[in-house]
């Protein structure tokens, strides 16, 4: 795919992140790692604002605080949508609502092979810049990255139980704090500012569902789990192409929902134990 990822030894890991606890001789000794030099982070809300602003300039109407309550279905397609602000007719419909994808599709009579799990994260008080890379430990299910405001963002894997709750929990806070202070012991006295949770939608093979549905004008872009943000530009490009042409783009063919009925599951080698 042309992505530059290197397997590096322990010395290189220490050079890249000098403050990291290597735990030499311990049960979690770091003997190497994967280094993605071209990787980076982005402010997610700013990305959403940018997409919204450009869409508005191109004539797209964005209706905030508008909940889809039901679909009107006739002749194998969606004819209308009932919202909390009235009913609108439907030409083409795409479901792409993150952790609520399963419930939204069920309103149209389509059951998706996905399960939803909470995903939590937290941030510390602002600190002077010291962490210049994203550090992720598969063994500890913990990742850390420093924001532009100096806060240390700490996260990890999704919760182990299916739930739609967005309440943060003490056990996850303790788990993330333990992992963070093991990797960087001087963080033990740092104060936490806030903690939050969202809902992710996971497929059995950890790959997204993209393409057509049993309804002729309903399109799916869901099941992205914890990593959909990274693929936003390319997913949007090919889903737009799919809807415009009324035909699933060739590059998306392996990701259609039919793969579960045909047992053609995808082996997602890019899935990580520590979501970020």
Buried (B, 14 or more C-beta within 10 A) or exposed (E): EEEEEEEBEBEBBBEBBEEBBBEEEEEEEBEEBEBEEEEEEEEEEEEEEEBEEEEEEEEEEEEEEEEBEEBEBEEEBBEBBBBEEEEEEBEEBBBBBBBBBBEBBEBBEBEBBBBBBBBBBBBBEEBEEEBEBBBBBEEBBBBBBBBEEBBBBBBBBBBEEEBEEEEBBEEBBEBBBEBBBBBBEEBEEBEBEEBEBBBBBBBEBBBBBBBBBEBEBBBBBBBBBBBBEBEBEEBEEBBEBBBEEEEBBEEBEEBBBEBBEEEEBBEEEEBBBBBB
